[in-house]
């Protein structure tokens, strides 16, 4: 062979032996892509949900993929909800006193709002449902809360703790008219600081 003599080295221009950074990145991308279930993330999620349901028939999922918005037409907005059987049990036990809605967004490449419904148990705070919306509007959050209410018909919290978000507050008011809304301490302090800086005393 050409390199049987160990003193002979391949040319530095031979990218099989001296790959560029982009060559390595392309190989990594190809390896990752080959492990995917399909070319579209939404299709991948649909297949994952089908597999998760087979693992446990008591799991609840709601999935609506986003559709293209054409001229003069409104496409469907993305919505995903998930709740385990044990989460429904904890929500029934602890969720009617205080429920918390914790949102995380602008932290991933997809920029989709991720919400966790949380209750305080006799041990610690535990998520009892989670959902992902396409945006953080009141309408999107309210739709998710409606689905969770249908899954948990006995759920009607006396208090609901939220971030300092008008969208969250308005959606909860629309779904739980008798529920009192509380701001978490962190966002309450932020709201006070903004109010103070605005010149109010």
C-alpha positions in Angstrom: 0.0 0.0 0.0 1.0 3.6 -0.4 1.7 4.1 3.3 3.2 0.8 4.2 6.4 2.7 4.9 5.7 4.4 8.1 8.2 7.2 7.2 5.8 8.3 4.4 3.0 10.5 5.6 -0.2 11.4 3.7 -0.3 14.9 2.1 -1.6 17.6 4.4 -4.1 18.4 1.6 -5.7 14.9 1.9 -8.9 15.7 3.9 -9.4 12.1 4.7 -6.5 12.4 7.0 -6.5 16.1 7.7 -10.2 17.0 7.8 -11.3 20.6 8.0 -13.6 21.8 10.8 -16.5 21.9 8.4 -15.8 18.3 7.4 -16.1 17.2 11.0 -19.3 19.2 11.5 -20.8 17.7 8.3 -20.1 14.2 9.6 -21.6 15.0 13.0 -24.7 16.4 11.3 -25.1 13.3 9.1 -24.8 11.0 12.1 -27.4 12.9 14.0 -29.8 13.2 11.1 -29.5 9.4 10.4 -30.9 8.8 13.9 -33.9 10.9 13.5 -37.4 9.4 12.8 -38.1 11.9 10.0 -37.1 15.1 8.4 -39.5 17.3 10.3 -39.4 17.9 14.1 -43.2 18.0 14.2 -43.4 14.6 12.6 -40.8 13.3 15.0 -42.8 14.5 17.9 -45.9 12.9 16.6 -44.1 9.5 16.3 -42.7 10.0 19.8 -46.1 10.6 21.3 -47.4 7.4 19.6 -44.6 5.5 21.2 -45.1 7.1 24.6 -48.8 6.2 24.6 -48.0 2.5 23.9 -45.7 2.5 27.0 -48.4 3.7 29.3 -52.1 4.0 28.2 -52.9 6.3 31.1 -50.7 9.1 29.8 -52.6 12.0 28.4 -51.4 14.0 25.4 -52.8 16.8 23.2 -50.9 17.6 20.1 -51.7 20.0 17.3 -48.9 20.7 14.8 -48.5 24.2 13.3 -49.7 24.6 9.8 -48.5 27.1 7.2 -50.1 30.5 7.2 -51.2 31.3 3.7 -52.3 34.7 2.3 -55.7 35.7 3.8 -55.8 32.5 5.9 -54.9 31.7 9.4 -52.9 28.5 10.0 -53.2 26.3 13.1 -50.9 27.2 16.0 -48.7 24.6 17.6 -49.9 23.2 20.9 -48.6 20.3 23.0 -49.7 19.1 26.4 -48.7 16.2 28.5 -49.9 14.8 31.9 -49.1 11.5 33.6 -51.6 9.6 35.7 -49.6 10.2 38.9 -49.6 13.9 38.0 -53.4 14.0 37.8 -53.5 12.3 41.2 -51.3 14.9 42.8 -53.2 17.8 41.1 -56.4 16.4 42.6 -54.8 16.1 46.0 -53.0 19.4 46.2 -54.0 21.6 43.3 -57.2 23.1 44.7 -55.4 25.0 47.4 -52.6 26.7 45.4 -51.5 26.0 41.8 -48.5 27.6 40.2 -47.8 28.3 36.5 -44.2 28.6 35.7 -43.1 29.7 32.2 -39.7 29.2 30.5 -39.0 30.6 27.1 -36.4 32.3 24.9 -33.9 29.7 26.2 -34.0 27.3 23.2 -33.3 27.6 19.5 -37.1 27.1 18.9 -38.1 30.0 21.1 -41.3 28.3 22.1 -42.9 29.1 25.5 -42.8 26.1 27.9 -45.2 26.1 30.8 -45.2 23.8 33.9 -48.2 23.5 36.2 -46.9 23.0 39.7 -48.4 22.2 43.1 -46.9 22.1 46.6 -47.2 18.6 48.0 -46.4 17.4 51.5 -42.8 16.9 50.3 -41.9 19.6 47.8 -43.1 21.5 44.7 -43.8 19.0 41.9 -44.9 19.6 38.2 -48.3 18.1 37.6 -48.6 19.0 33.9 -46.7 20.7 31.1 -47.5 22.3 27.9 -45.8 24.1 25.0 -47.5 26.9 23.0 -46.5 28.6 19.8 -46.7 32.0 21.5 -47.3 33.5 24.9 -50.7 35.1 24.2 -53.7 34.9 26.5 -55.6 32.9 23.9 -52.9 30.2 23.6 -52.4 29.8 27.4 -56.2 29.8 28.0 -56.7 27.0 25.4 -54.1 24.9 27.2 -55.8 25.6 30.6 -59.2 24.6 29.1 -57.7 21.2 28.0 -56.2 20.7 31.5 -59.6 21.5 33.1 -61.2 18.9 30.8 -58.6 16.3 31.9 -59.0 17.3 35.6 -62.7 18.2 36.1 -62.3 18.6 39.9 -59.5 21.1 39.6 -60.4 24.6 40.8 -57.6 26.3 42.8 -58.4 28.8 45.4 -55.2 30.6 44.6 -53.0 30.7 41.5 -49.4 31.9 41.6 -48.0 33.2 38.3 -45.1 35.3 36.9 -45.6 39.0 36.2 -47.4 38.2 32.9 -50.6 39.8 31.8 -51.2 37.0 29.3 -51.0 34.4 32.1 -53.1 36.5 34.5 -55.8 37.2 31.9 -56.0 33.5 30.8 -56.4 32.3 34.4 -59.1 34.9 35.2 -61.0 33.8 32.1 -60.9 30.1 33.2 -61.1 30.4 37.0 -63.3 33.3 37.8 -63.3 32.7 41.6 -59.6 32.1 41.9 -57.4 34.7 43.5 -54.1 35.4 41.6 -50.8 35.9 43.4 -47.5 37.1 42.0 -44.4 35.1 42.9 -42.0 37.0 45.2 -39.3 37.4 42.5 -41.6 38.9 40.0 -43.4 41.0 42.6 -40.1 42.6 43.5 -39.3 43.2 39.9 -42.7 44.8 39.4 -42.1 47.1 42.4 -38.7 48.1 41.1 -40.1 49.0 37.7 -42.9 51.0 39.4 -40.5 52.8 41.6 -38.2 53.7 38.7 -41.1 55.2 36.8 -41.2 58.0 39.4 -43.9 56.8 41.7 -43.4 57.1 45.4 
